[in-house]
């Protein structure tokens, strides 16, 4: 891809997000006419950008249009679905399901064939595992939730997650397992961790820190993380994937230096190896939205650092934004997306025009300077986005990182 495409592509994805959020029939028809005009006049660049706008907008509209019809609220439906996630809670469990088929049990009701993802509460029922396919009867309602100032916006969270209905599992007719779960390295890793005989608290913390299993954490754990400003440590993000990629790159370049001492700097395979290791770790962590976002940014960052026909820092910033919005248009509603890109933009500004540090002392001073400049600006951004401030975040993060390394 030519460097000149990065900014137009990012702007096209942002336009697609805005179109999907504010779309009217006339607006979509106008975009279609404009795309046809570009094709007739052989304007390939403009046609591609308009296609990106329409693709992003249509994906958002499909999620919005697939929400449960009001006429099916509190009605029983039959679901054939695959289990995406199981979150045990006090006396119950919550299931996130990817719906393959849906039909109301009563005739004369609206259809639900466009339903894609639902969230169910299970108070009594069979042992349901992630990856299995089930035939269930559920009583659903359209997404709803309180959005009062100072409270958690549950409705907004459902939208960001692409959940189109909520409800609970009905006991009759009884749920029926259609297919067992396939092989999953992530599930095997979590099962291996559970078999180690650790106490409940260390077990769930280790699962969250290493495999991104943050749903295992309890309410008091989240209170501690929010108070200390270290929530980012248990959500697989740029910190985790960046460290994995940097470690893999360091090991690969050291090996290249041993194998080809005269030309190890020109070797390209260490960069590919680091990218593949980062992708493998993101898949192991479930490749949820934060992990996917971090993986895209890490891969683009590796490309820039390699210097192999790479774009500049700002071109790469726009390119990463475009790719993330193309892969997951709903991420535009996630504050974490904009905080991540704000942090990267600040890092570019902090390091832009400065010479490469020399020696261990130079790198340590550069990292301390970066931390002191970045921390207060990001704290202000978090305060504006979430209305909370954790003054101990900088020190607790450094302490935890030192403790984990030791």
C-alpha positions as CSV (number, residue, x, y, z in Angstrom):
1,X,0.0,0.0,0.0
2,X,1.3,3.4,-0.9
3,X,1.9,5.8,2.0
4,X,-0.5,8.3,0.4
5,X,-3.4,6.0,1.1
6,X,-3.2,6.0,4.9
7,X,-4.9,9.2,5.8
8,X,-7.6,9.0,3.1
9,X,-8.4,5.5,4.2
10,X,-8.6,6.5,7.8
11,X,-10.9,9.4,7.0
12,X,-13.1,7.1,4.9
13,X,-13.5,4.7,7.8
14,X,-14.4,7.6,10.1
15,X,-16.9,8.8,7.5
16,X,-18.3,5.3,7.4
17,X,-18.7,5.2,11.2
18,X,-20.5,8.6,11.1
19,X,-22.7,7.4,8.2
20,X,-23.6,4.2,10.1
21,X,-24.5,6.2,13.2
22,X,-26.5,8.9,11.4
23,X,-27.6,7.0,8.3
24,X,-30.8,7.8,6.5
25,X,-32.1,6.1,3.3
26,X,-31.4,9.3,1.3
27,X,-27.8,9.4,2.5
28,X,-27.1,5.8,1.6
29,X,-28.7,6.3,-1.8
30,X,-26.5,9.4,-2.4
31,X,-23.4,7.4,-1.5
32,X,-24.4,4.7,-4.0
33,X,-25.0,7.2,-6.7
34,X,-21.6,8.8,-6.0
35,X,-19.9,5.4,-6.1
36,X,-21.5,4.6,-9.5
37,X,-20.4,8.0,-10.9
38,X,-16.8,7.3,-9.8
39,X,-16.9,3.9,-11.5
40,X,-18.3,5.3,-14.7
41,X,-15.6,7.9,-14.8
42,X,-13.0,5.4,-13.8
43,X,-12.0,7.1,-10.6
44,X,-10.5,4.1,-8.9
45,X,-9.2,5.9,-5.8
46,X,-12.5,7.7,-5.1
47,X,-14.5,4.5,-5.8
48,X,-12.4,2.5,-3.3
49,X,-12.8,5.1,-0.6
50,X,-16.5,5.3,-1.1
51,X,-16.7,1.6,-1.0
52,X,-14.9,1.7,2.4
53,X,-17.4,4.3,3.7
54,X,-20.3,2.1,2.6
55,X,-18.8,-1.1,4.0
56,X,-18.2,0.4,7.4
57,X,-21.7,2.0,7.5
58,X,-23.4,-1.2,6.4
59,X,-21.7,-3.3,9.0
60,X,-22.9,-0.8,11.7
61,X,-26.4,-0.8,10.3
62,X,-26.5,-4.6,10.3
63,X,-25.8,-4.6,14.0
64,X,-28.4,-1.9,14.7
65,X,-31.0,-3.5,12.4
66,X,-30.5,-6.9,13.9
67,X,-31.6,-5.9,17.4
68,X,-34.6,-7.7,18.8
69,X,-37.9,-6.4,17.5
70,X,-40.0,-4.7,20.3
71,X,-42.8,-7.1,19.4
72,X,-40.6,-10.0,20.7
73,X,-39.9,-8.4,24.0
74,X,-40.5,-11.0,26.8
75,X,-41.5,-13.6,24.3
76,X,-40.0,-17.1,24.2
77,X,-37.8,-17.9,21.2
78,X,-35.9,-21.0,20.1
79,X,-32.1,-20.4,19.5
80,X,-29.4,-22.4,17.9
81,X,-26.3,-20.8,19.1
82,X,-22.6,-21.2,19.8
83,X,-21.3,-20.2,23.2
84,X,-18.7,-17.4,23.0
85,X,-18.2,-16.8,26.7
86,X,-19.4,-18.0,30.1
87,X,-19.2,-15.6,33.1
88,X,-19.9,-17.4,36.4
89,X,-21.5,-15.1,39.0
90,X,-23.1,-15.4,42.5
91,X,-25.7,-18.1,42.0
92,X,-25.9,-17.7,38.3
93,X,-24.0,-17.4,35.0
94,X,-24.1,-15.2,32.0
95,X,-23.7,-16.6,28.5
96,X,-22.7,-14.6,25.4
97,X,-24.0,-16.5,22.4
98,X,-23.5,-16.2,18.6
99,X,-26.9,-17.0,17.1
100,X,-27.1,-19.3,14.1
101,X,-30.9,-19.6,14.0
102,X,-33.8,-18.0,15.8
103,X,-37.5,-18.4,15.6
104,X,-40.4,-17.4,17.9
105,X,-42.3,-20.2,19.6
106,X,-45.6,-18.5,19.0
107,X,-47.0,-17.8,15.5
108,X,-47.9,-14.3,14.4
109,X,-44.8,-12.7,16.1
110,X,-42.1,-10.7,14.3
111,X,-39.1,-12.7,13.0
112,X,-35.7,-12.8,14.7
113,X,-33.6,-14.3,11.9
114,X,-31.3,-11.2,11.8
115,X,-30.3,-11.7,15.5
116,X,-26.6,-12.2,15.7
117,X,-25.5,-12.0,19.3
118,X,-27.4,-12.3,22.6
119,X,-26.5,-12.3,26.3
120,X,-28.4,-14.7,28.6
121,X,-28.6,-15.1,32.3
122,X,-28.7,-18.8,33.5
123,X,-30.0,-19.4,37.0
124,X,-30.4,-23.2,36.8
125,X,-29.3,-25.3,33.9
126,X,-26.8,-27.7,32.5
127,X,-23.0,-27.3,32.5
128,X,-22.4,-25.1,29.4
129,X,-18.9,-24.6,28.1
130,X,-17.3,-22.1,25.7
131,X,-17.3,-23.3,22.1
132,X,-20.2,-25.7,22.4
133,X,-23.4,-25.4,20.2
134,X,-26.7,-25.5,22.0
135,X,-30.4,-25.4,21.1
136,X,-32.0,-23.2,23.8
137,X,-35.3,-21.6,24.7
138,X,-34.9,-18.1,25.9
139,X,-37.1,-15.2,26.9
140,X,-35.5,-12.1,25.4
141,X,-35.9,-8.3,25.3
142,X,-34.3,-5.6,23.3
143,X,-31.0,-4.1,24.7
144,X,-31.7,-1.6,27.5
145,X,-30.0,-0.2,30.6
146,X,-29.6,2.8,32.8
147,X,-27.5,5.6,31.5
148,X,-27.8,8.1,34.4
149,X,-24.8,10.4,35.1
150,X,-22.3,8.7,37.3
151,X,-23.6,5.2,36.7
152,X,-22.5,2.5,34.3
153,X,-24.0,2.9,30.9
154,X,-25.1,-0.7,30.4
155,X,-27.0,0.1,27.2
156,X,-23.9,1.6,25.7
157,X,-21.8,-1.4,26.7
158,X,-24.2,-3.7,25.0
159,X,-24.0,-1.7,21.8
160,X,-20.2,-1.7,21.9
161,X,-20.1,-5.4,22.3
162,X,-22.6,-6.0,19.4
163,X,-25.2,-7.6,21.7
164,X,-28.6,-7.3,20.1
165,X,-30.8,-8.8,22.9
166,X,-30.7,-9.8,26.5
167,X,-32.7,-12.3,28.5
168,X,-32.7,-15.5,30.4
169,X,-32.6,-19.2,29.8
170,X,-36.0,-21.1,30.0
171,X,-36.0,-24.5,31.6
172,X,-38.7,-26.0,29.3
173,X,-38.2,-27.3,26.8
174,X,-34.8,-28.5,28.1
175,X,-31.6,-27.2,26.5
176,X,-30.0,-29.6,24.1
177,X,-26.3,-29.7,23.2
178,X,-25.9,-29.8,19.4
179,X,-22.1,-30.1,19.2
180,X,-19.1,-30.3,21.6
181,X,-16.5,-27.6,21.8
182,X,-13.6,-27.9,19.4
183,X,-10.0,-27.8,20.4
184,X,-8.9,-24.5,21.8
185,X,-5.4,-23.7,22.9
186,X,-6.8,-20.9,25.2
187,X,-9.2,-23.3,26.9
188,X,-6.4,-25.8,27.3
189,X,-4.1,-23.1,28.9
190,X,-6.8,-22.0,31.3
191,X,-7.6,-25.6,32.2
192,X,-3.9,-26.3,32.8
193,X,-3.8,-23.2,35.1
194,X,-6.8,-24.5,37.0
195,X,-5.1,-27.8,37.6
196,X,-2.2,-26.3,39.4
197,X,-3.9,-26.2,42.7
198,X,-3.5,-22.5,43.3
199,X,-5.7,-20.6,45.8
200,X,-8.7,-19.0,44.1
201,X,-7.4,-15.4,44.2
202,X,-3.9,-16.1,42.8
203,X,-5.5,-18.4,40.2
204,X,-7.9,-15.8,38.8
205,X,-5.3,-13.0,38.9
206,X,-2.8,-15.1,37.0
207,X,-5.4,-16.0,34.4
208,X,-6.3,-12.3,34.0
209,X,-2.7,-11.1,33.8
210,X,-1.4,-13.7,31.4
211,X,-4.4,-14.8,29.3
212,X,-6.7,-11.8,29.6
213,X,-9.4,-13.8,31.5
214,X,-10.6,-10.7,33.2
215,X,-14.1,-12.1,33.6
216,X,-12.8,-14.3,36.3
217,X,-12.1,-11.3,38.5
218,X,-14.5,-10.5,41.2
219,X,-16.0,-7.1,42.2
220,X,-13.4,-6.4,44.9
221,X,-10.6,-7.1,42.4
222,X,-12.0,-4.5,40.0
223,X,-12.3,-2.0,42.8
224,X,-8.6,-2.5,43.6
225,X,-7.6,-2.2,40.0
226,X,-9.7,1.0,39.5
227,X,-8.3,2.6,42.7
228,X,-4.7,1.8,41.7
229,X,-5.1,2.8,38.1
230,X,-3.8,-0.6,36.9
231,X,-6.9,-1.9,35.0
232,X,-4.9,-1.9,31.8
233,X,-2.7,-4.7,33.2
234,X,-5.5,-7.3,33.2
235,X,-7.0,-6.3,29.8
236,X,-4.8,-7.7,27.1
237,X,-3.6,-4.6,25.3
238,X,-0.6,-2.8,23.9
239,X,1.4,-3.3,27.0
240,X,1.2,-7.1,26.9
241,X,1.4,-7.6,23.1
242,X,4.1,-4.9,22.8
243,X,6.2,-6.7,25.4
244,X,5.7,-10.0,23.8
245,X,6.7,-8.6,20.3
246,X,9.7,-6.8,21.7
247,X,10.9,-9.9,23.5
248,X,10.4,-12.1,20.4
249,X,12.2,-9.5,18.3
250,X,15.1,-9.3,20.7
251,X,15.6,-13.1,20.8
252,X,15.3,-13.4,17.0
253,X,17.8,-10.7,16.3
254,X,20.2,-12.2,18.8
255,X,19.9,-15.5,17.0
256,X,20.3,-13.8,13.6
257,X,23.5,-12.1,15.0
258,X,24.9,-15.5,15.8
259,X,23.9,-17.2,12.6
260,X,24.8,-14.4,10.2
261,X,27.2,-12.0,12.0
262,X,28.1,-10.0,8.9
263,X,24.6,-9.2,7.8
264,X,22.3,-9.7,10.7
265,X,21.0,-6.1,10.6
266,X,19.6,-6.8,7.1
267,X,17.7,-9.9,8.1
268,X,14.0,-9.5,7.7
269,X,12.9,-12.8,9.3
270,X,13.3,-11.5,12.9
271,X,10.6,-8.9,12.3
272,X,8.2,-11.5,10.8
273,X,8.9,-13.8,13.7
274,X,8.1,-11.1,16.2
275,X,4.8,-10.3,14.3
276,X,3.8,-14.0,14.3
277,X,4.6,-14.4,18.0
278,X,2.5,-11.3,18.8
279,X,-0.4,-12.6,16.7
280,X,-0.1,-16.0,18.4
281,X,-0.3,-14.4,21.8
282,X,-3.3,-12.3,20.8
283,X,-5.1,-15.4,19.6
284,X,-4.2,-17.2,22.9
285,X,-5.7,-14.3,24.8
286,X,-9.0,-14.6,22.9
287,X,-8.4,-11.8,20.3
288,X,-11.1,-9.6,21.9
289,X,-11.4,-6.0,20.9
290,X,-8.5,-4.6,23.0
291,X,-6.2,-7.5,22.0
292,X,-7.1,-7.1,18.3
293,X,-6.5,-3.3,18.5
294,X,-3.1,-3.9,20.2
295,X,-2.1,-6.5,17.7
296,X,-2.8,-4.2,14.7
297,X,-0.8,-1.4,16.3
298,X,2.0,-3.7,17.2
299,X,2.2,-5.1,13.6
300,X,2.2,-1.6,12.1
301,X,4.8,-0.5,14.7
302,X,7.0,-3.4,13.8
303,X,6.7,-2.4,10.1
304,X,7.8,1.1,10.9
305,X,10.7,0.0,13.1
306,X,11.9,-2.4,10.5
307,X,12.4,0.4,7.9
308,X,11.5,-1.9,5.1
309,X,9.5,0.4,2.7
310,X,7.8,1.5,5.9
311,X,5.6,4.6,6.3
312,X,6.4,7.4,8.7
313,X,5.2,7.5,12.2
314,X,2.1,9.7,11.5
315,X,1.2,7.7,8.3
316,X,1.4,4.5,10.4
317,X,-0.8,6.1,13.1
318,X,-3.5,6.8,10.5
319,X,-3.1,3.4,8.9
320,X,-3.5,1.6,12.2
321,X,-6.7,3.6,12.9
322,X,-8.1,2.7,9.5
323,X,-7.4,-1.0,9.9
324,X,-8.9,-1.2,13.3
325,X,-12.1,0.5,12.3
326,X,-12.3,-1.7,9.2
327,X,-12.0,-4.8,11.3
328,X,-14.3,-3.7,14.1
329,X,-16.4,-0.6,13.3
330,X,-18.1,-0.7,16.7
331,X,-14.7,0.0,18.3
332,X,-15.3,3.6,17.5
333,X,-17.7,3.7,20.5
334,X,-15.0,2.3,22.8
335,X,-13.1,4.9,24.8
336,X,-10.1,2.6,25.0
337,X,-9.6,3.0,21.2
338,X,-9.3,6.8,21.4
339,X,-7.2,6.7,24.6
340,X,-4.8,4.2,22.9
341,X,-4.4,6.4,19.9
342,X,-4.0,9.5,22.0
343,X,-1.2,7.8,23.9
344,X,0.5,6.8,20.7
345,X,0.2,10.3,19.3
346,X,1.7,11.8,22.4
347,X,4.6,9.3,22.2
348,X,5.2,10.3,18.6
349,X,5.3,14.0,19.7
350,X,7.5,13.3,22.7
351,X,10.1,11.3,20.6
352,X,9.8,13.2,17.3
353,X,13.0,14.9,16.3
354,X,15.0,13.5,19.2
355,X,18.2,11.4,18.6
356,X,18.3,7.8,19.5
357,X,19.4,7.3,23.1
358,X,22.9,5.8,23.7
359,X,23.7,3.2,26.3
360,X,21.7,1.9,29.2
361,X,21.8,5.3,31.0
362,X,20.5,7.1,28.0
363,X,17.6,4.7,27.5
364,X,16.7,4.9,31.2
365,X,16.6,8.7,31.1
366,X,14.6,8.6,27.9
367,X,12.0,6.3,29.4
368,X,11.8,8.3,32.6
369,X,11.3,11.5,30.6
370,X,8.6,9.8,28.5
371,X,6.8,8.5,31.6
372,X,6.8,11.9,33.2
373,X,5.5,13.7,30.1
374,X,2.9,11.0,29.2
375,X,1.4,10.2,32.6
376,X,-0.2,13.5,33.5
377,X,-1.6,14.0,30.0
378,X,-3.1,10.5,29.9
379,X,-4.4,11.0,33.5
380,X,-6.3,14.1,32.3
381,X,-7.7,12.2,29.3
382,X,-8.9,9.3,31.6
383,X,-10.4,11.9,33.9
384,X,-12.4,13.4,31.1
385,X,-13.4,10.0,29.6
386,X,-14.3,8.2,32.8
387,X,-14.6,10.8,35.5
388,X,-12.0,9.2,37.7
389,X,-8.3,9.7,38.6
390,X,-5.8,7.3,40.1
391,X,-2.8,9.3,41.4
392,X,-1.0,6.1,42.4
393,X,-1.3,4.6,38.9
394,X,2.3,5.5,37.8
395,X,3.9,4.1,40.9
396,X,1.7,1.0,41.1
397,X,2.4,0.2,37.5
398,X,6.1,0.5,37.9
399,X,6.1,-1.5,41.1
400,X,3.9,-4.3,39.6
401,X,6.1,-4.4,36.5
402,X,9.3,-4.7,38.6
403,X,7.6,-7.4,40.8
404,X,6.5,-9.4,37.8
405,X,10.0,-9.3,36.2
406,X,11.7,-10.3,39.4
